[in-house]
């Protein structure tokens, strides 16, 4: 007697169409997961880079504000030093102010000698040089990097802007200074766009000694 088993008679594999559908569904799921991961990663990079740029701008701005506010401080009535520390005799405070660079002069330690501090933008580095330090800075020191723009705006006692197209910038006429600083995180590769941010901060300083 022959016994025929039907248990395995209907066991069949996947057809090509079923396999293609399964691959397509799996591809859609993986695409969604990858998109979610990339979006989260970019959001993290953006937030992290924004914090870094804000901190750099805040540190630089607070330091400049503090020193600019004290420009011209002269408790002992010391005479204004000669060029290049004070190009306008009798008008200490600023030396050679421009839209992107600034020299600050004062007698902070009341020793009868004017000190000079300069701020300049060298490429993307905001640099500071203190000629009154002991010993004086031999070269400009980088305060922060990643600076995209730095602008000084000077105003007179009537709040009018000094400099083109208005009146020329004369140190003795400056009563307030506005700083605008734009920074980006340092060491960002030029081809890497994910998380690329820039931060612009500004402040306006009324001179304490004018």
Backbone as CSV, one residue per row, in Angstrom:
resi,resn,N_x,N_y,N_z,CA_x,CA_y,CA_z,C_x,C_y,C_z
1,UNK,0.861,-1.180,0.000,0.000,0.000,0.000,0.893,1.224,0.000
2,UNK,0.539,2.207,-0.864,1.344,3.426,-0.983,0.678,4.546,-0.208
3,UNK,1.480,5.176,0.659,0.960,6.299,1.442,1.522,7.595,0.863
4,UNK,0.659,8.511,0.531,1.071,9.807,-0.043,0.839,10.890,0.992
5,UNK,1.875,11.632,1.290,1.754,12.741,2.260,1.427,14.016,1.509
6,UNK,0.371,14.691,1.982,-0.028,15.965,1.362,0.418,17.165,2.211
7,UNK,1.172,16.905,3.279,1.532,17.991,4.197,2.415,19.023,3.504
8,UNK,3.298,18.534,2.623,4.244,19.451,1.978,3.873,19.728,0.537
9,UNK,2.764,19.251,0.116,2.416,19.407,-1.287,2.159,20.847,-1.660
10,UNK,1.636,21.688,-0.712,1.287,23.080,-1.038,2.332,24.083,-0.553
11,UNK,3.505,23.645,-0.058,4.541,24.560,0.402,5.289,25.123,-0.810
12,UNK,5.086,26.433,-1.009,5.714,27.093,-2.147,6.574,28.256,-1.677
13,UNK,7.565,28.685,-2.435,8.397,29.844,-2.122,7.724,31.134,-2.561
14,UNK,8.433,32.289,-2.335,7.902,33.592,-2.754,8.051,33.749,-4.250
15,UNK,7.082,34.370,-4.823,7.206,34.696,-6.236,8.062,35.947,-6.393
16,UNK,8.528,36.241,-7.582,9.355,37.427,-7.843,8.582,38.702,-7.525
17,UNK,7.312,38.731,-7.855,6.498,39.920,-7.596,6.397,40.187,-6.092
18,UNK,6.193,39.124,-5.304,6.105,39.281,-3.849,7.433,39.769,-3.269
19,UNK,8.536,39.264,-3.785,9.854,39.665,-3.311,10.109,41.133,-3.617
20,UNK,9.726,41.591,-4.802,9.906,42.990,-5.178,9.062,43.913,-4.307
21,UNK,7.860,43.503,-4.006,7.004,44.306,-3.131,7.608,44.404,-1.734
22,UNK,8.116,43.294,-1.213,8.731,43.301,0.119,9.947,44.219,0.160
23,UNK,10.773,44.170,-0.913,11.957,45.037,-0.974,11.549,46.504,-1.031
24,UNK,10.499,46.792,-1.807,10.033,48.171,-1.931,9.527,48.704,-0.590
25,UNK,8.764,47.891,0.120,8.258,48.313,1.436,9.412,48.534,2.404
26,UNK,10.392,47.602,2.407,11.552,47.749,3.285,12.346,49.006,2.936
27,UNK,12.456,49.296,1.636,13.161,50.505,1.205,12.480,51.775,1.698
28,UNK,11.157,51.792,1.641,10.414,52.957,2.136,10.622,53.145,3.635
29,UNK,10.602,52.044,4.363,10.814,52.140,5.815,12.215,52.658,6.131
30,UNK,13.237,52.132,5.452,14.608,52.546,5.687,14.826,54.009,5.289
31,UNK,14.173,54.436,4.210,14.275,55.844,3.793,13.710,56.766,4.861
32,UNK,12.582,56.370,5.427,11.983,57.177,6.500,12.876,57.253,7.725
33,UNK,13.459,56.115,8.098,14.356,56.089,9.259,15.585,56.956,9.015
34,UNK,16.176,56.837,7.797,17.354,57.629,7.469,17.046,59.124,7.469
35,UNK,15.899,59.488,6.921,15.504,60.903,6.908,15.340,61.428,8.320
36,UNK,14.746,60.635,9.195,14.562,61.028,10.589,15.909,61.244,11.277
37,UNK,16.852,60.321,11.041,18.175,60.429,11.660,18.914,61.666,11.147
38,UNK,18.864,61.915,9.840,19.563,63.055,9.264,18.964,64.368,9.746
39,UNK,17.640,64.418,9.867,16.990,65.636,10.352,17.383,65.914,11.796
40,UNK,17.398,64.866,12.616,17.803,65.035,14.005,19.251,65.460,14.131
41,UNK,20.122,64.876,13.285,21.537,65.218,13.326,21.767,66.672,12.918
42,UNK,21.043,67.117,11.881,21.197,68.505,11.433,20.669,69.475,12.483
43,UNK,19.574,69.117,13.139,19.032,69.980,14.195,20.030,70.100,15.348
44,UNK,20.685,68.987,15.679,21.695,69.023,16.746,22.873,69.900,16.348
45,UNK,23.359,69.715,15.113,24.494,70.515,14.655,24.145,72.003,14.610
46,UNK,22.950,72.312,14.141,22.536,73.712,14.070,22.496,74.339,15.454
47,UNK,21.898,73.631,16.410,21.822,74.160,17.771,23.193,74.305,18.404
48,UNK,24.041,73.293,18.229,25.379,73.333,18.805,26.215,74.452,18.204
49,UNK,26.154,74.602,16.878,26.923,75.648,16.214,26.409,77.039,16.546
50,UNK,25.094,77.161,16.716,24.544,78.462,17.076,25.005,78.885,18.468
51,UNK,25.037,77.945,19.391,25.520,78.257,20.743,26.981,78.686,20.694
52,UNK,27.793,77.975,19.907,29.217,78.314,19.796,29.397,79.712,19.208
53,UNK,28.643,80.016,18.142,28.765,81.328,17.509,28.288,82.437,18.446
54,UNK,27.209,82.194,19.176,26.699,83.192,20.117,27.690,83.450,21.242
55,UNK,28.295,82.409,21.762,29.263,82.579,22.845,30.469,83.376,22.380
56,UNK,30.960,83.079,21.166,32.112,83.809,20.633,31.766,85.282,20.448
57,UNK,30.593,85.554,19.874,30.195,86.951,19.661,30.003,87.674,20.981
58,UNK,29.417,86.999,21.966,29.163,87.642,23.256,30.470,87.970,23.975
59,UNK,31.413,87.052,23.960,32.705,87.288,24.617,33.407,88.493,23.992
60,UNK,33.468,88.519,22.662,34.145,89.617,21.973,33.435,90.940,22.196
61,UNK,32.107,90.914,22.124,31.339,92.146,22.249,31.455,92.726,23.660
62,UNK,31.350,91.881,24.668,31.436,92.367,26.046,32.800,92.994,26.335
63,UNK,33.846,92.406,25.794,35.179,92.956,26.036,35.340,94.307,25.347
64,UNK,34.902,94.392,24.095,35.023,95.662,23.375,34.178,96.747,24.020
65,UNK,32.967,96.400,24.443,32.087,97.373,25.079,32.729,97.946,26.334
66,UNK,33.287,97.074,27.150,33.903,97.508,28.402,35.064,98.466,28.147
67,UNK,35.887,98.166,27.166,37.063,99.003,26.916,36.710,100.269,26.160
68,UNK,35.752,100.200,25.243,35.359,101.401,24.516,34.671,102.389,25.453
69,UNK,33.872,101.892,26.389,33.183,102.782,27.319,34.176,103.638,28.119
70,UNK,35.362,103.098,28.376,36.357,103.840,29.148,37.329,104.629,28.299
71,UNK,37.071,104.744,26.989,37.982,105.489,26.120,38.112,106.932,26.597
72,UNK,39.336,107.414,26.640,39.586,108.788,27.050,39.670,108.995,28.541
73,UNK,39.595,107.927,29.326,39.690,108.058,30.772,41.049,108.654,31.141
74,UNK,41.024,109.778,31.836,42.257,110.518,32.098,42.159,111.214,33.451
75,UNK,42.176,110.436,34.536,41.962,111.030,35.859,43.052,112.013,36.263
76,UNK,44.270,111.835,35.749,45.363,112.718,36.142,45.552,113.895,35.231
77,UNK,44.740,114.001,34.180,44.877,115.113,33.254,46.155,115.063,32.450
78,UNK,46.660,113.867,32.174,47.901,113.727,31.423,47.730,114.264,30.011
79,UNK,48.767,114.887,29.445,48.666,115.379,28.069,48.557,114.222,27.094
80,UNK,47.856,114.487,26.023,47.667,113.442,25.022,49.007,113.134,24.367
81,UNK,49.381,111.863,24.265,50.669,111.507,23.671,50.698,111.792,22.176
82,UNK,51.871,111.806,21.590,51.990,112.107,20.166,51.556,110.949,19.289
83,UNK,51.597,111.182,18.002,51.293,110.144,17.026,52.182,108.925,17.312
84,UNK,51.702,107.677,17.182,50.383,107.316,16.691,49.352,107.116,17.788
85,UNK,49.742,107.342,19.041,48.791,107.053,20.122,47.626,108.027,20.150
86,UNK,47.849,109.250,19.791,46.785,110.245,19.852,46.997,111.273,18.744
87,UNK,46.471,111.032,17.559,46.736,111.920,16.430,46.142,113.309,16.600
88,UNK,45.112,113.440,17.428,44.513,114.756,17.658,44.948,115.231,19.033
89,UNK,45.844,116.204,19.106,46.365,116.673,20.381,45.231,117.254,21.216
90,UNK,45.185,116.822,22.463,44.164,117.330,23.367,42.839,116.612,23.271
91,UNK,42.753,115.594,22.422,41.488,114.864,22.258,41.722,113.376,22.404
92,UNK,42.119,112.912,23.584,42.365,111.476,23.759,41.077,110.679,23.697
93,UNK,41.200,109.412,23.493,40.036,108.524,23.467,40.126,107.534,22.346
94,UNK,40.278,108.030,21.112,40.323,107.141,19.959,41.476,107.528,19.045
95,UNK,42.056,106.549,18.401,43.094,106.781,17.416,42.752,106.097,16.119
96,UNK,42.711,106.862,15.038,42.464,106.325,13.702,41.219,105.435,13.630
97,UNK,40.070,105.907,14.081,38.860,105.067,14.010,38.374,104.907,12.577
98,UNK,38.069,103.685,12.188,37.499,103.399,10.872,36.285,102.492,11.055
99,UNK,35.667,102.115,9.952,34.474,101.269,10.026,34.802,99.846,10.446
100,UNK,36.073,99.421,10.320,36.434,98.037,10.634,37.589,97.921,11.623
101,UNK,38.109,99.031,12.108,39.219,98.989,13.063,39.086,100.167,14.021
102,UNK,39.664,99.991,15.213,39.502,101.010,16.239,40.673,100.972,17.205
103,UNK,41.193,102.159,17.530,42.209,102.287,18.552,41.619,103.019,19.753
104,UNK,41.821,102.464,20.936,41.274,103.039,22.168,42.426,103.542,23.020
105,UNK,42.285,104.743,23.559,43.338,105.305,24.397,42.756,105.787,25.716
106,UNK,43.447,105.488,26.802,43.046,105.968,28.117,44.195,105.761,29.098
107,UNK,44.002,106.291,30.287,44.993,106.123,31.362,44.306,105.355,32.483
108,UNK,44.117,104.059,32.254,43.308,103.258,33.170,43.933,103.127,34.556
109,UNK,45.259,103.131,34.631,45.908,102.967,35.939,46.364,104.288,36.552
110,UNK,45.967,105.408,35.933,46.233,106.745,36.482,47.712,106.994,36.765
111,UNK,48.553,106.494,35.856,49.989,106.712,36.057,50.515,107.871,35.211
112,UNK,49.598,108.595,34.558,50.009,109.726,33.744,50.491,109.357,32.357
113,UNK,50.328,108.091,31.961,50.749,107.632,30.637,49.564,106.975,29.942
114,UNK,49.291,107.416,28.740,48.177,106.839,28.001,48.552,105.469,27.451
115,UNK,47.648,104.515,27.665,47.781,103.203,27.058,46.962,103.182,25.768
116,UNK,47.322,102.259,24.872,46.594,102.154,23.603,46.251,100.701,23.323
117,UNK,45.005,100.470,22.964,44.512,99.147,22.587,43.901,99.255,21.198
118,UNK,44.212,98.325,20.327,43.634,98.335,18.986,42.833,97.060,18.744
119,UNK,41.746,97.209,18.016,40.930,96.087,17.552,40.899,96.122,16.032
120,UNK,41.224,94.997,15.423,41.201,94.894,13.969,40.659,93.528,13.564
121,UNK,40.160,93.454,12.344,39.678,92.191,11.793,40.686,91.717,10.757
122,UNK,41.313,90.584,11.045,42.308,89.998,10.150,41.741,88.702,9.588
123,UNK,41.246,88.748,8.362,40.566,87.581,7.808,39.279,87.332,8.573
124,UNK,39.195,86.197,9.260,38.026,85.902,10.091,38.378,85.944,11.578
125,UNK,39.534,86.524,11.898,39.976,86.612,13.292,39.852,88.044,13.807
126,UNK,39.154,88.196,14.933,39.119,89.482,15.611,40.346,89.554,16.505
127,UNK,41.192,90.547,16.253,42.465,90.625,16.971,42.539,91.881,17.828
128,UNK,43.214,91.738,18.954,43.390,92.835,19.907,44.876,92.939,20.244
129,UNK,45.366,94.172,20.265,46.760,94.388,20.642,46.821,95.471,21.711
130,UNK,47.448,95.140,22.828,47.546,96.055,23.961,48.979,96.578,24.049
131,UNK,49.133,97.870,23.744,50.461,98.472,23.776,50.832,98.929,25.190
132,UNK,49.864,98.878,26.096,50.139,99.297,27.460,50.341,98.151,28.422
133,UNK,50.241,96.921,27.910,50.445,95.757,28.778,51.905,95.681,29.208
134,UNK,52.158,94.927,30.264,53.527,94.734,30.753,53.857,93.241,30.681
135,UNK,54.659,92.816,29.693,55.184,93.648,28.603,54.117,93.878,27.536
136,UNK,54.303,94.882,26.669,53.321,95.132,25.607,53.198,93.933,24.668
137,UNK,52.029,93.788,24.078,51.836,92.720,23.099,52.764,92.947,21.909
138,UNK,53.578,91.962,21.598,54.491,92.092,20.466,53.750,92.012,19.135
139,UNK,52.597,91.380,19.140,51.791,91.227,17.930,50.329,91.138,18.341
140,UNK,49.414,91.413,17.421,47.989,91.293,17.746,47.628,89.884,18.214
141,UNK,46.758,89.811,19.216,46.306,88.534,19.758,44.872,88.255,19.293
142,UNK,44.612,87.034,18.844,43.270,86.679,18.383,42.338,86.483,19.570
143,UNK,41.229,87.225,19.554,40.218,87.107,20.611,39.216,86.006,20.266
144,UNK,38.648,86.076,19.082,37.742,85.040,18.594,37.973,84.861,17.099
145,UNK,37.668,83.666,16.619,37.733,83.385,15.195,36.335,83.211,14.620
146,UNK,36.269,82.949,13.338,34.981,82.733,12.684,34.185,84.006,12.474
147,UNK,34.841,85.162,12.533,34.127,86.432,12.367,33.887,86.680,10.881
148,UNK,32.639,86.887,10.516,32.271,87.145,9.122,32.169,88.629,8.814
149,UNK,31.864,89.434,9.812,31.740,90.877,9.585,31.899,91.608,10.907
150,UNK,32.540,92.764,10.838,32.710,93.636,11.999,32.568,95.071,11.521
151,UNK,31.665,95.809,12.156,31.427,97.191,11.754,31.323,98.084,12.972
152,UNK,32.094,99.184,12.956,31.994,100.223,13.972,31.276,101.428,13.357
153,UNK,30.265,101.922,14.056,29.553,103.123,13.627,29.696,104.176,14.712
154,UNK,30.116,105.371,14.330,30.400,106.435,15.296,29.344,107.531,15.175
155,UNK,28.948,108.079,16.325,27.935,109.140,16.357,28.428,110.306,17.204
156,UNK,27.976,111.506,16.822,28.385,112.699,17.558,27.371,113.026,18.649
157,UNK,27.504,114.203,19.266,26.630,114.577,20.381,25.192,114.771,19.964
158,UNK,24.948,114.982,18.658,23.581,115.118,18.140,23.046,113.799,17.597
159,UNK,23.755,112.716,17.838,23.381,111.375,17.398,23.482,111.207,15.882
160,UNK,24.197,112.109,15.223,24.409,111.989,13.779,25.567,111.044,13.514
161,UNK,25.446,110.238,12.464,26.489,109.279,12.114,27.674,110.009,11.499
162,UNK,28.859,109.680,11.997,30.090,110.248,11.459,30.665,109.309,10.411
163,UNK,31.251,109.870,9.384,31.814,109.061,8.313,30.963,109.149,7.063
164,UNK,31.528,108.751,5.913,30.816,108.858,4.632,29.445,108.204,4.701
165,UNK,28.432,108.873,4.119,28.472,110.131,3.363,28.334,111.370,4.249
166,UNK,28.392,111.223,5.555,28.248,112.343,6.475,29.580,112.996,6.790
167,UNK,29.641,113.676,7.929,30.882,114.344,8.329,32.008,113.327,8.555
168,UNK,33.263,113.760,8.394,34.381,112.844,8.618,34.451,112.396,10.072
169,UNK,35.075,111.235,10.283,35.221,110.701,11.640,36.382,111.404,12.329
170,UNK,36.070,112.300,13.242,37.086,112.981,14.035,36.984,112.471,15.470
171,UNK,38.090,111.989,16.044,38.029,111.398,17.388,37.387,112.320,18.425
172,UNK,37.634,113.622,18.337,37.108,114.525,19.353,35.598,114.700,19.265
173,UNK,34.994,114.284,18.137,33.542,114.433,17.971,32.756,113.181,18.328
174,UNK,33.434,112.082,18.609,32.745,110.819,18.884,32.166,110.835,20.292
175,UNK,30.874,110.541,20.378,30.202,110.455,21.674,29.656,109.061,21.952
176,UNK,29.423,108.301,20.911,28.958,106.925,21.094,29.438,106.071,19.933
177,UNK,29.540,104.785,20.191,30.008,103.831,19.187,29.050,102.646,19.152
178,UNK,28.642,102.267,17.960,27.805,101.072,17.792,28.639,99.987,17.126
179,UNK,28.581,98.795,17.686,29.331,97.658,17.147,28.346,96.634,16.607
180,UNK,28.624,96.139,15.413,27.865,95.025,14.846,28.863,93.916,14.511
181,UNK,28.602,92.724,15.048,29.542,91.603,14.909,28.789,90.363,14.444
182,UNK,29.253,89.766,13.348,28.660,88.544,12.821,29.686,87.425,12.893
183,UNK,29.318,86.309,13.523,30.244,85.193,13.702,29.636,83.886,13.217
184,UNK,30.507,82.945,12.896,30.152,81.559,12.591,31.050,80.650,13.426
185,UNK,30.636,79.410,13.635,31.529,78.476,14.336,32.851,78.347,13.596
186,UNK,33.935,78.203,14.345,35.240,78.035,13.720,35.383,76.629,13.135
187,UNK,36.284,76.518,12.181,36.687,75.226,11.607,35.547,74.483,10.941
188,UNK,34.602,75.233,10.337,33.558,74.584,9.557,34.067,74.371,8.135
189,UNK,34.135,73.137,7.648,34.567,72.919,6.267,33.661,73.665,5.295
190,UNK,34.247,74.223,4.256,33.472,75.027,3.320,32.406,74.244,2.586
191,UNK,32.578,72.928,2.429,31.606,72.125,1.687,30.562,71.497,2.592
192,UNK,30.703,71.651,3.898,29.771,71.018,4.827,28.717,72.033,5.235
193,UNK,27.497,71.863,4.725,26.443,72.837,4.936,25.539,72.512,6.115
194,UNK,25.522,71.248,6.538,24.632,70.860,7.634,24.997,71.597,8.903
195,UNK,24.034,72.270,9.485,24.269,72.975,10.738,24.976,74.302,10.583
196,UNK,25.175,74.779,9.367,25.882,76.041,9.169,24.967,77.198,9.591
197,UNK,25.423,77.985,10.529,24.649,79.121,11.018,25.587,80.311,11.189
198,UNK,25.010,81.488,11.219,25.759,82.695,11.564,24.918,83.492,12.551
199,UNK,25.592,84.188,13.430,24.928,84.960,14.480,25.411,86.401,14.408
200,UNK,24.488,87.341,14.431,24.837,88.758,14.439,24.379,89.372,15.753
201,UNK,25.310,90.008,16.448,25.005,90.688,17.693,25.509,92.121,17.590
202,UNK,24.828,93.028,18.253,25.238,94.426,18.210,24.998,95.077,19.563
203,UNK,25.708,96.160,19.781,25.543,96.933,21.014,25.965,98.360,20.720
204,UNK,25.432,99.264,21.508,25.780,100.673,21.353,26.311,101.185,22.682
205,UNK,27.463,101.855,22.631,28.155,102.277,23.843,28.191,103.794,23.909
206,UNK,27.691,104.333,24.974,27.829,105.759,25.237,29.112,105.965,26.029
207,UNK,29.980,106.839,25.537,31.269,107.024,26.192,31.095,107.651,27.568
208,UNK,31.755,107.063,28.541,31.636,107.533,29.913,32.374,108.843,30.144
209,UNK,33.395,109.094,29.356,34.269,110.239,29.610,34.069,111.385,28.623
210,UNK,32.920,111.408,27.952,32.637,112.498,27.022,31.345,113.196,27.407
